[in-house]
Amino acid sequence: MFETLTNRISQALGSLRGPKVLSEKAIDETLRQVRRSLIEADVALPVTQDFISQVRSRVTGREVASSLTPDQTVISIVHEELTRVMGGANVPLESSPTAPSIILVAGLQGSGKTTTVGKLAKFLVEQEGKKVLVGSVDIYRPAAIDQLRRLSEMVGVDFFETDVNSTPGTIAEQMVADGKKRSHDYVIVDSAGRLHIDHMMMDELKSVHSTISPSETLFVIDAMTGQDAVNSASAFNEALPLTGVVVTKLDSDTRGGALISVRHVTGKPVKFIGVGEGTDALERFHPDRLASRILGMGDVMSLIETVQQKSDKEKTEKLAKKITRGKRFDLEDYRDQMLATQKMGGISSLVEKMPGMSSNQLPKLNQLEADVKREIAIINSMTPHERQHPAVIRGTRRVRISAGAGVESRFVNQLLRKYEKMQRMTRKMKGGKFKGKNTMPGMENLKGRLPLR
């Protein structure tokens, strides 16, 4: 996420390290580089100017002059100002005093609006234990209704069948009534999207909004569209009383300008960010955490939350007991660990949250991701007995497994050699004491490949 911006700003701030006293020339040059980095990242010009102005006024004041570590103080100021520009703190969803709470979701076609409805529904069910009903008032695109129906089945929430012969306002009203009747905590209404903003679209949204009086009106923007997304958010905000923004596709090669700019331009907080295609790839937005990631400080809190929310605690505890008792670590255990890593967003997603780490500094990262997928395919091609007793895999078994996984036999051999090495390590960890090198089983594919910044 924001790799280029992170590198540019880190390089700019890195030039300040060393001197006990910062010259005005050094500060000017650093801020000039930071300003250029923000503009290249497609951050809105007024946002960039405000940010640089605030940093400059603080850096040239007593705060830095009196500091024993001026470089660290400057970095701290930049972090605080980045956090301020993006909203300061996480803003939770508003809920109605009486159930159901209603969320109206708006956005242009292709922004990921309908997918976001499914993700938000799953988030509310799994993270907050709520009962959720979803439905669409898009009477123009039956495919969008079918998409939301499939998503509701995937995430395990109720779906309201849309009568395309009715009006959007009437459908929304019926949806809310159904949610109240069936005791739902939340009703999420997916509105119609357009390829561009038009009067018909806005009038329709205003009608739906006035009919159901939602406690939240969220606008979904695509981070890849840069300032166009921010301009769209501003137009919607003028027509509707938006309460928040959801920024999608932040796992893609985006420059980050839309996310950094949208709060300053619209005055509305970013409440969630979409960080992947999976239905669980939705996170609360914490400005301070993203500021840390942009400055290369990592995001330990989000990393911990990801592990806690997406790891299988029962399997993890079972594996931990196996290792500490010196019991055999089989290939099913290894596959479970790799699948858990993928569920958390993959190696790159975990790495970018680690302090001092940057995925763009790992030239072999994509290869590591490919290795994980290949090894999962190989293990899936084995019988349960072979996974639990890999020693039986010889000759014709190896040929069958490699053919089933669609890989060369040498990759099966590599996996088996890696497994033998992990076995030796787990035997050394009996009783929770590991006298070898400080490496966990299953992490050999990362050994020596994660350099510090």
N, C-alpha and C positions, 0 to 999 in steps of 0.2 A: 504494500500500500504506500503510494507516494514516494517510491524509491528515489526518483530523480531529485525531487524537492528535498528529501532528507539528506542526500549526498551533498547537494549544493549548499544548503544552510550549514551543515556540519563542517564543510570545508571553510566557509566564511568565518564561522565562530572559532574554528581551530586556529586561525591566524592570530587570535588574541592571546593564546596560551603562552605563558613564559614571563613577559614583562610584569613587574610589580606595580608599575604605573602605566596606564594606558594613555597614549597621546591622542590628541584630537584628530590627527591625520589617520591613525589606526582605526579609530571608531568610525570616522567618515567612510573609510574604505570598506570596512566590514558591513556597515549598514547599506552601503551602495550595492554590495554583492547580495545581501539578503533581499533588498528591494527587487533586484533583477530576478532573483530566484522565484519570488512570489508572482511577479508579472508573467514569467515564463510558465509558471504553474497555472496560469489563467485565473489568478485571484483578481477580483474586481479592483480597478484602480482606486476608487474611494476607500476601499478596505485597506489596500496596501499603504496608501498615504496616511491613513489614520494610525495604522499599526506602527509604521516607521516613525511617525511624529511622536507617539507615546513612548516608544523605546528610546528615542533620542533624548527626550526631555528627562527621562529617568537616568539614562546612562551618563549624561553630562552633569547630573546633579551630585549632591553630597553622598548619595547612596553608594556609588562606585568608588568615589575618591577616598572614602574612609574605610573601604574594604581591604582586608589583607590578601584576598584572592579576587582581584577585579575581574579576571576572565570568567570565573565561576559565577560571580554576581551578575555579569552581563547575560550569561546563559540563563540564569534564573529569571531575570527580567524578561528576556525574550519568551521564555516558557509561560510566564504569567500573562504577558500581553497576548500571546497566541491563544491561550485559554480564554481570556476575556473576549477577544474577537469572535470566537466560536460559541460563546454563550455562557462561559463561566462554570456551569455545573449541569449535571443531568437534570432534565425536567420530566418527571413521571407523567403518565397518562392521567387525565382528569376523569373522575367517575361521577355518575349521577347519584344523588341521595337515595333515589328509589330505582330498583332494577326494572328493566335492563339499562345499562349505560350504552349509549349509541355512538358509534364511530363511523363517520362518513369519510370515505377515501376517494380523493380526486387526483387527476394527473393526466398527462398526455398519453396517447397511444404509444406503446413501445417502451414506456418508462419502467415497466415492471410492476405496475399498479396491482393487477389481479393476483400476481404471485405474492406480492407483499401482503395482500389480504389473507392469503393462506398461511404465510409465515407468522403474521401477527396473531392469527387465531391459535396457531400451535403454541406460540409463546405464552399467550394468556392461559391456555390449558395446562401446559407443562410447568411453567414458572410461577404461576399465580393460582393454579387450581380452579380456574373459572370455567363455567359452562357457556359455550359460545355458539351463536347462530350466525351464519354468513349467507349473503345473497347478493344478487346483482340487479341493478335497475337499467342495465344496458340492453334496451329492447332492439337495438340496431345490429348487434353482433351476437348471434346465437352461439358462435364458437367461443366467445368470452364467457358465456354462461356455462357451457359445457366444461371449459377449463376450470372454472371455479368449483363446479360440482365434483370434478375429479380430485381437485386439491382438498376439498372438504373431506372426501373419503380417505385420502392419504393421511391427513393430520387428525382425523377422528373427531370432527365437529359436525353439528347439524347444518343442513343446507335448506334454504327456502327456495322453492320452485318459482321461477319467474313466469308470469303471464305476459308474453310479449305483445298481446293485444291491449294491454292496459297502459296507463301512463306511468312514467317514472315516479312521480309523486305518490300516486295511489299504491304502487308496488312497495315503495319504501314504508308507507303508512301501514300496509298489511303486514309487512315484515316485522315491524316493531310490535304490532299487536300480537303476532304469533310468538315473538320472543317473550313478551310479557305473559302470555297464556301458558307457555311451556317452562316458565321460570328460568330463563337464561340470564346470566349475569351481564353478557355483552351481546350486542347485535352489531355486526360489521357490514356496512352497506358499500358495495363496490359500484362506483358510478361509471358512466360511459366515458370512454376516452376518445380523443380526436387527434388527427395528425398535426393540427395546429389549433390555436385559440380562435373561437368564433362566437358571435353573439348568441346563437341558438344554444350552444353548449353552456355558456354562462347563465343564460336565463333558466335553462333546465336545472342546473345545479342549484341556483338560487331557490327555485321552486321546491326541490327536494329538501334543501336545508331548512326552509321555513316550515315545511310540513312536519319534519321529525325533530327539529331542534336538537341536533347532536351535542353531546358533551365534548366531543373531539372532532375537528375537521382537519384531517391530515392531507397534506399535498406530497405526492411522490415525485421525486426528480431523479433523473439518470445522471450519475456523476460523470459519465463519459461525454455528455453534451456540453460540459463546461458552463460558460456564462449564459448560453441559451437557456439552460435549465434555471438559472437564477432569474433571468428575465421573465420566464414563464411563471415562476413562483411569485414574482412581484405582481404580475398581471392578475393571477388568481387571488392574491391577497387583497387587491383593490376591489375585487368583485365579491369575495366571500370572506367571512370572519375566520380565517385560518387560525388554528391553535398550535400547529406544529408541522414539521417537515420530516419526511423519511427519505434518506439518500441511498439509492441502490447502486449495485455494480461496483462497489469499492474494491472488489477482489480483482478487477480488470486493470488494464494498463491506463489508469486515469491519473491526471496531473494533480487533482485535488482542489482546484480552484473553486468549484461549485460548493463543496462542503465547507471550506473556510469562509466563503463569502456570504452564504445564504442567510445566516443569522443577522449579520450587519445590515444587509440590504433589505430584508423583509421585516426584521424585528421579531421573527418567530423562531422558536427554538427547534433545533434538530433533535428529535426524540429517539429515533432509531436509525441504524445503518444496516444495509444489506451487504453481507460479506461473502456471498457465495450463491450457488444455484440451489442447494439443498433447502428443504422446508425448514430446517433448523438454523439456517444461516442468517439470523437476524439478531442484532445486538442492541442493547440500550446504548445511546451515545453519551460518552463522557468526554467533554472538551479537554480536561486536564490530561486524560490518558492519551488522547490522540496527539496532543501537543508534545507529550513525552516521546511518542513514537516518531514524530516528525523530527525531533531533535536527537534521535538515535539513543534515547534513554530506555527504550523498551516499554513494556506495559505488563508488569508483573501481576497486577490485580486482575486484568482481563484474562491473562493466562491461567491464573488460579481458578477463576470462575468457569472458564472453558473446560478445564479438567474436571472440576466438581460436577458440572452440569451434564457433560457428555461422556464421562467414563462410566463403565459398568462396575459399580462398587463391589458387587458380589464376586465377579470374576477377578477383579484386582486383588481383593483380600484373599481369595483362594490361591492365586498365583503367588502372592507374598508369602503365604504359609508354606507353599511348596518349596520356594527358594530358601527360606530361612531354615527349613528342616532338611535341606539337602536332597530333596526328592527330585525325580527326573522331570526336566523341563522339556515337554514334547512339542512337536510342530504345530499342534492345535493351539497350544499356549502362545507360540510365536505368532501365528496367524492372527489370533485375537488382539495381540498388541499392535500389529500393523493396521488392522481394521479400526482399532480405537484411535490411532494416529490420523487415519483418513477421516474419521468421524469428526475429529477436532479441526478439520480444515486442511490437513496435510502438513508435511514438514515445514514448508515455507510459511504457513500461517502461524505455526508455533515459533519458528525462528525469529520472525519479525517482532514478536512480543518480548523477546529476551533482551535484557539490557546489554548494550555493547555489540549486539548482533545486527546484521543487515543481510537480507536475502540476496541483494544484488552483489554482495561480496562472496557469494558462494557459487562459483562458476559451475560446480557439479551438482547443484541443487536439483535441477530438472532431471538429471540422470538418477539421483537418489529417489526421486518420486517414481520414476519409471521402474527402478529396481524393486521398489515396494510392490507396485502393481504386478510385476512379473512373478515375484515370489509368492504372492497371494494366489495367482493363477496356478502356479506349480503345486502348491499345497492343496488347492481345491481339486486338482487332478488325481490326488492320491486317495486311496481307500482309508476309512477310519483306522484300520489296523496299521497301515503304513505310516500314518501321521503319528500314531502313538508308539510305534516301533520302527523307526526309520532304518534300523540296521538290516531289515529284510529287503530293502530296496537295492536290487542288483540287476545286472543284465537286462533281461526283457522288461522288468518292471520300470527301469529307468527310461527305456525306449517308449513304453506305453505312456508314462507320465509326461515326458517331454512332448509327445505327439498331442496328448490331451490338452496341454497348456499352450501349444503352438510355439514352443521355443526349442532351441538346440539342446542336446543332452548335456553340454558343458555347463549350462545354467543350473540344471538339476544337481550336478556334481558340486558346483559352487555353493548352493544352498545347503547341501548335506555337510560340506566341510565347515560352513559357518555354524551349523547346528552342533557339530561335535565340539567346536570351540566354546559355544554357549554352555554346553553340558559341563565342560571342565570348570567353567566359571561358577556355575550354580552349586557345584559340589563344594567349592571353596567358601561359599556363603552360608554354610550350615550354621544354624544358631544365630544368624544375623551378623556374623563376623566375616568380612571378606578381606583376605590378606593380600589380594592381588592389586592390580591397578584399579583406580576409582572409575569403573565403567559398569553400567548396568547391562544385563543380558538383552540382546535384541538391538543394542545401539551401536554395534560394530560398524554398521554402514555409515555412521556419522563420524566415526573416529578420525580425528585429524583433519576434518573437513569443515569445521565451524570456527574459523579464525575470529578473534575479537576485532572490533572496529579499530 
